[in-house]
Amino acid sequence: MALPTPLQAFSAVPKGPVEKLTADKHIVNGEKMTGAQAVIRALEDLGVEDVFGLPGGAILPVYDAINDDTKFRFVLMRHEQAVGHAAEGYAVATGKVGVCIVTSGPGATNTVTAIADANMDSVPLVVITGQVGVGAIGTDAFQEADMVGITYPVVKHSYLVTNAADIPRVLAEAYYVANSGRPGPVVVDLTKTAQTETLYYTWPQRMILPGYNPTTKAHGRVLANAAKLFGQSYRPVLYVGGGAVRSKATEQVRKLAEITGAPIVTTLPARGIVPESDDNVLGMLGMHGTVAATGAVQQCDLLVAIGARFDDRVTGSLPDFAPAARVIHIDIDPAEIGKNRAVDVPIVGDVATVITDLIPEIVRDQAINGKPDLEPWWSTINELRDKYPMFYDEPTDGTLAPQWVIQQLSDQADPDTIWVSDVGQHQMWSSQFIDFKNPNSWISSGGLGTMGFGLPAAMGARVAFEKPVWLIAGDGSFQMTSEELAAAFLDHLPVKIAILNNSVYGMVRQWQTLFYKQHYSATNLLDGEAREEQITEADFVDVPDFVRLAEAYGCVGMRAFTKEQAVDAITKANEINDRPVLIDFRVWKDAMVWPMVSAGDSNSNVTYKPGIQPLKGSQN
């Protein structure tokens, strides 16, 4: 094992003349190579199988080291933001670290949105960015940008590498930090000096991470205290978040629900952690959650937060959220516990590990004290489920109901399909109407809500697995990264794309309808106005024409105005596996996402449909 080199500090740029610390000056055992070659070798030794990127001047030595013998697959994207989102989609689908390599300056800054997105959703990424040579740092050199400073608020950790000898250790640390504890993005800003210097490469590397020791197992008597609260609860709810997905805790969550009899409600990132067919699953809670899920939380006496962070889109008015509940909070990040909601039993640790250890404590308590009778609780919940199922209004203008389209996509899909959504109304409808069957089969931008996330994330998922990947996007969000159709075609990634084309920014329009007196300012896109009977060369004025756009990139393009056309197009898309397929579904621009809790309002005021607020006055 190689001896550690000094930890590279953020401010460790040498002042004055720089003496190159080359392999000739520091001779150690190992294979002599350049820093750029060490980057590629380290990624291979870490077991990285797929890398996304886009080259540029300050990272060219690394790209020069990629050749036909390189063990990982390299996917060339068309924009650096998409590079990051593709790595995110890959990471969420696989549970592994997503890796991407971009150049300095604007190339690196273009990835900041994806880095922030990954940070909000706890997605493990290693983002390798090029940087100007050490001697040029601080001189405003061409395409110089302080990536460590720029990304500091939105990364888990970051490195500025000025010495080639540090590269193997730094990449080993970055990979470990990204995927351990609470996952997140790590930036490795790699100077051109470090890339071109030589070193003697050895593996494995000894990491230097003083003070970084994530807690995975629960401490003290917290498990017994949590079991005791379960034994005293007659209205429990398991509130499951994305942290449970990252922990691969599907079986543990399912078993906990089975033993305690508690219903499961999920956040947006946790959709599918337990199949929708499971009777314990009530669906998503919060702003656009089901009435049953939101109502159960508002009326519960024990709320068990599992890898969730009490996000405002979940809680609504925080003081009014689950007002009668005692709280058990399980999270690997101690900073999340008590941040937004006071906690009765805080449990710091890996979700899967904690629940595995908690279940025997609950079984032991039940053996001594018996199991609470939850029949009245389930009677209340089932009444809400039966009385307020998911619904949608039929269009009044002859277009398709977007919710109906999503139901058709779900009904015709292979059970192993990976579902990806962009951000907007279609994202909420997808979470409501897809029949999720497997964990890690749902990929979407949650905390940051990044439009343009969908297409590159779907490509990342398709790189990861030979499974069907369906992207559900809006016409507005799709146009933010539509250039990646080129990469999807040329890299033989047969993603299937459903554009729910309502010719507007749908979620913004919904808020304008409800809260801004129907003043539709800057929301009309004019990309889906033509009706079926109007389609001629003279009449078709949509910008863009999504079918022609798809065909221009070598993909298959189809359009559907009617239910018959929609079903036929979906069937054909499912049969095509040699190239991407895009379907332009013309849907109702006035379709609304219901249920809905207005931003900042109490979840007890959820509106099921206009004029109907089933939980008002019902909380205990």
N, C-alpha and C positions, 0 to 999 in steps of 0.2 A: 504494500500500500504506500502511495506517495505521501511524503511529509507535507503538512499544510503550509501554504504560503500565507503571508500576512493578509488579514481581512481587508478587502479593498473598501476604503471609506468613500463616502459620497464626494468628499472634497479633496480626494487624493491626487489631484492633478499636480504634477511637479511644477515648482516655480523655478524659473531660470533655465539654463542649459539642461537638456535631458540626456542622461547617459543610458543608452539602450542596454537593457538587461537581457541579452540574448542567451541562447543555449550555450554559446561558446564561452560566456563568462560564468555561467552557473551550470556546470556539468553534473548531471545526475543520471541514474540508470533510466532507460526508456528509449523510445523511438523518436528520432529527430524529425520534426515537421514544423510547418508554419502554424501560427495561431488559427488561421482560417481552416487549415486541415484538421486542427484539433477540435474545432467546433463540430465539424461533420463526424469525426471519430467519436466524440463524446456523445452526440445524439444517438449514434449507432449503439454505443455501449450502454446507453440508458434504455435501449429497447424501443426507441421511437420508430414507428413504422410509416408514418405519414407526416409530411410537413407542407404548410401552405405559405406562399410568399409572392413577392414581386421584387425584382432586383433594382439596383441603382448604384451610383458611383461609390458611395462610402461603404457599401457592403459587397462590392464586386469580388474581393479576394475570397470571401466565403462561397459565393456562387461559382467562382472558378474551381473551387475544390469539390463541387458536386459533379459527378461523372457517371458513366454507365455502371460502374462498380459500386456506387453508393447503395447502401442497403435499404434506405427508406425511399418511399415514393414521394416525389415532389409535385405539388399541384400549383401551377401558375395561374393566379387570379388576375383580375383586371383593375382592381382598385384596392388600396391598402385597408380601407375600412372593411371591405368584403373579406380580405385576408383574415382579419381578426374574427369576424363573424363565422367564417368557415371553420376556423379552429375551435370556436365555441360549440358549433353544432356537432363537430367531431367529438369534443370532450363530453358533452351531455349524453350523446348516444352511447359512447363506450365506457364512460366513467374513468377514462384515462386523461392524461395531460394533453391539451392541444398545443401544438408548437407552430410558430410562424416566424418568418424572417423577412424583414423589410429594410429599406435604406434609411438614411438620416433625413433631417429636416422635414419637408412636407410629407415624405413617405412615412416617417415615424409619427408625425402629428396626425396623419390620417387614421392611424390605428387607435387614437386616444378614445374615440367613441366606443369601439369594441372593447377596449381595456376597461373603461368605466362600466360598460354593460356587464362584463364578466365579473367585475368586482361586486356589483349590486346583487348578482345572482349566484355568487360563490362558485364560479366556473374556473377550473384549474387551467391556466394558460402559462406558457413560457413565450414571451415576445422578445425576439432578438432583433435589436435595431442597430443599424450602422451609425457610426459617429465619426466626425472628422479626426484627423491625427491629433495626438496629444499636444504637439506644439502649436496647433491652430485653435485649440479650445479657448474660448474667451475673446477671440479676435473678430467675431462676426464673420467667420469664414463662410464660403459658399455652402449653403444647405446645412449650416450648423443650427442645432436647436438643443436646448437643455432638456433632454427627455427625462432625466431623473427628477428635475425640478417640476416639469410640466405634469408628470404623471404621479407625483408623490401623493396627492390626496386620493387617488383612485387605484392604487396598487396594494398588494399585500406586502411586497418587498421589491427593491430595485437595486441594481448594480451598475456602476460605471467601471468598465474594465480597461485599464491602460497598459497592462503587462500581459504578454502572451502566456506566461507561466501560470497566470491565475485562471485561464479559460476552463480547463477541465474541472477544477474544483467549483468554480462559480456555476457552471452549468449543472453539475451534480446537486449543488445546494438549491439552485433555482427550481429544478425539477421536483426535489423533495419538498421544498416549502410550498410550491404551488398545489401539491396534491395531499399534503398532510394537514392535520388540524382542520380548520375551516378553509376549504379550498379557495383559491383566488388567483389573480394574474400576477406574474412576476416579470419585470422588465430587466433585460440584460442589454445595456447600452455598450456596444463594442466598438472601441476606437479603431481606426484604420491602422494605427501604430501596432496595436495588439494583434491584429489580423496578419500583418506582414512580418512581424518578428518570428524568430524560431524558438522552439522549446523542446525539451525531451518529454514525450508523452508517456504517462503511466496511468493505469486503471486497475482497481477502483481508487477513488480519491477520498481522503479524509476531510469531512466537512467541518467548517468552523461556524457553529451557530450557537454561541453562548446565550443562554436564557430562553432559547426557543425549544420548549418541551410541551407540546400540546397535551392536555389531559384527555385521556380516552375512557378511563374507568371512573365511576362515581366514587366519591369519598364519604367516609363517616356513616352516619345513620340516615342519610337522605333517602335511600331506597326503602328502608323500613317506614320512614315518615310518609313517603309517597304511597306505599301500600296501605297504610292506615287511612289516608284520605280516600282512597278508592273504596275501602270498607265502609266509610261513613257517607258515601255519595249515593244519592238516588236519582241524580240527573247528570251523569258524567258525559263529557264529549272529548274525543281525541281530535285535536286541532293540528293537522299534519302539514308541514311546510317542505320547502325544497331541500332543507338540510337532511331530511329523512331519505330523499332520493339520492343525494350525494353520498350518504352513508350506506346505500344499498340495503335499506332496512325494510324491504317489502314484507318478508316473512315475519319479522318481529312485530311490525305494526298490525298485520293481520291476526297474529296470535294474541297480541294484547287485546285487540277488540273482541276476539272470541272468548277469552278468559274473563274479561271484565263485563262484557255485554255492552260496552260503550259504542255509540255511533262514531263514524269517521267523517270529518269534514276536511277539505283540503284547500290549500292556497292554489293559485294559478300554476306555479312550477311543479306542484305535487300531483297534478292530475294524472291518473293512471297508476299511482303507486300501489293501489289495490284495485282490481278490476271493477268497472262500473256495475257488473252483474252481481257483485257481492251485496247482500242485503244490508250490511252495516254501513255502506257508503251512501252518504246523503248528497254528495256533490261539493261544488265550490261554495264558499261563503263570501260575504262581503258585498262590495258595490254592485256586482252583477251576479251574485251567487243565487243559489236556489233558496226559496222561502224556507224549506225544511232545514237546510244547513244553517242559514242565518238565524232562523227561529230557535233552533236547538241551542246554539251558542248563547243567544240572548237570554234563554230561560234555564241554562244549566247551573248546577251548583258546584261542579268541578270541571275546570278547563285544563286539559293536559296539552300544553304546547310542545310539539315534537319537531325540533328543527325549524321553527317558525319565528318570525321576528316582530309580530304585531304591527305590520305595515298599515299605513293609513287607509289603503284601499280595502283592507280586510276589516279594520276596526270601526271605520267611520269616526264618529265622535268618541275619542278614547275614554273620557270619563263615563260614557254611557255603554261601553262595550262589556258584555257579560257581567252585568252589575252585581249579581248575587253569587258569583263564582269565586271559590278558592282556586288558586292557580299552582299547578306544577309546571315548571318550564325546564325542558331538556334541550341543551344546546352545547355544542363543542366550543363555542365562542363565549367566554364569560362576560364579554362586553355587552352581549345582547340581553343577558338575563337581568331583568329589572330596569332596562333602559327606557321602555315605554310603559310597562305595566308592573305594579308591585307583585311580588311572587311569594307564595307561602312556602313552597318547597323548591329551591333552586338546585338543579342537577347539572353540573358541568361534565361533559363527556361525549364520546362518540355515540350517536343515537342508537345504532344497532347494538353496540356493546352494552349501553345502559339498559335498554329494554330487555335484552337477553338476561341481564342480572336482576332486573326488576320483576320479571314474571314469576320466578320462584318465591320471591317475597310476597307477592300478591296471593299466590296459591297457598302459601303457609298461613297468611292472615285469614283467608277464606276458610281453611280447614279448622281454624280455632274459633272464628267469630261468625262464620256463615257468609253467604253472598247476598248483598242487597237485592231486594225485589225491584227490578226495573220495568216490570210490565206496564205500570201506569205511564212511565216515561216514554216507552216505545209506542204506547197508544197515542200519546200527544204528538209524537214525531210522525207517526204513520198518518195521522189525520191531516197534518200539514202536507205530507207528501201526496196524499190522495186528492186533496182539495186544491192544491196549487202546484200542479206539474208544470214542466217547461212548455211553453206555447209560443205561437207567433201568429201575427195577422197576415192574411192573404193580401197580396198587392192589389191596388185599385187601378193600376195603369197597364195591366197585361204583361208585366215583366215577371221574372221569377222571384220567389221568396228566397233570400239568401240562406235562411235556416233550412229550408227544404233541400237546397243544393247540398249543404253540408251533410244532412241526413242521408242523401243518396250516395255521396262519396263514402260515408262510413259504412253503409249497408253493403256496398259492392266491394269494399276493400279486403285485401288479404289480411288475415288476423295478425300477421307479423309486421304490418305496415307501421312505419315511423311517420308520425304526424308533425309537421312544422307549420307554424303560423307566423305571419308578420304581425304588425301592431295596428289595432283599430277595432272597429265593430266586429269585423270578421274573426278577430282573435277571441273575443268574448263568445261569439256564437259557436266557434269551434270548441271552446272549452265546455260549452253547455250541451252540444248536440252530438259530438263524436262519442262513440261507444269505445272507450279506452279499455284495452284488454291486457296490456303489459306495461310494467315499469320501464322507464327510459324510452318510451314510445311517443313522448310529447316534448317538443322543443319550441320554446318561445321566449321572447324578451320580456321579463317580468318587471323587475325593479326600475329599470331605466326606460322601458317602453320605446325601444329604438325602431323607428320605421326604417325599412331597408334591411332589417336583420334576416328576413325570411329566406330569400333565394340563396345567399351564400351559406347560411346555416344548414339548409336542406342539402346543399352540395357536400358540406362537411360530413353530414350523416350518411350520405350515399357513398362517400369515400370509405367510411368506416365499415359499412355492411353491405352485402349483396341482398338487401331487402328492398321492397317497394318503399319509396319515400314520396309522400304527397305534401306539397306546399299549398297552404290556403292563404291567399294574399288579397289585399285590396288594390284597386287600380292606382291609388295614390302611393301607397307604400312600395308597390312593386317597381315603380319607375325610379326609385331612389338607388337601386342597385341592379337594374335590368341589364346592364352591360355584362354581367356575369353569365348571361346565356352563352356568350362566346366560350368561356372557360368550361361551362357544363358540357357543351357540344364537343369541344376538342379533347376534353379529358374523359369522354365516354361515360358521363354521369346521367343516366336516364331518369332524372327527377321528373315528377309529374306536377304540374302547376295549375291550380284552380284560381283564376282571378275573379273575385266577386265584384264585378264592374258596375258600380252605381253612379259613376261619373262625378262623384263628389268626394271630399274628405269626410267620410261618413260619421265618425265619432264627433268631430268638430261640429258638423251639421246638426247632429242630435242635440248637442249642448246649446247650439244657437236656437234650435227649435224650442227647447225647454226653458232656457234661461236668458235668452237674448232677443226675445220677441220676434223670432223668425227672421232676423237680419242676417242673411247668408253672405257674410263678407268674406271674400277670398277663399271660398270653398268649392266653387264649381270648376271642374277640370275639363269638361268638353271632350272626354275621351270615350264616351259610350252613349251618345245621344241618339244615334241612328236606330230606327226600328227595322224589323226584318223586311218589311215591305219597301223600305227606302233604300236598300243596299244596291246601289249602282255606282259606276265610276263617278257619276256626276253628284250623287247625293251623299256618298260616304265621306264625311269630313272629320271623323274622329282623329284626334291627335294625341297619342299615336294610334295606329291600327295595330292592335296587339297580335293579331294573326299574322299580318305581314311582318311585324317585328320579329316574331318567333321564326318565321320562315327565312328571314334575312340572316339569322344566326344559325341556320341549318337545322332548326328544330321543327317539330310538327305543331301547327297551329290550327285550332278549331274554335268555332263560336256557337253559342247556344242561346236562343231566345225563348224556346218553349220547353216544356217538361220532356216531351218526346226527344227533342234534340239534345237535351242535357243528359238524359239516360244513355242515349246512343253514344254521345261523346265520351262519357265516363267509361263505358264498356270498351270503346276503342283505345282510350288512353291506357287502361289496365292491360291491354294486349301488346302494347308497344314497349319494348325494352332495349332498343338499340340507340335511342337518342331521347333528349328531353321532349316533353309534350306540354303544350300550353292550351288551356281552354278558357276562352273569354265568355264567362257567364254574365248575361245582362240581367241585373237584379234591381230591385225596387230601391230608389234613392231615399224614400221616406220610411224604410224599415227601421225599427228601433230595437235597441237591446233592453229587454225586460227580463227579470226584475231589475230595479235600480234603486240605489241609495244615493241621494245627492251628496256631493263632496262635503265632508264635515258634519253631516247630519247623523243622528243616531240610527243604528241599524234597525232599531225597533220601528222606524218610520219607513221601512222598505216599501216601495211601490211595486206591487205585482203587475199591475197594468193601470193606466190612468184611472184614478178614482178609487182604487182598491189598495188599502194598506192593512194587510191581515195581521200584523204583529202589534199594531198600535195599541198601547194599554195592556198588553199581554204579559210583559216581563214581570218576574217575581222579585 
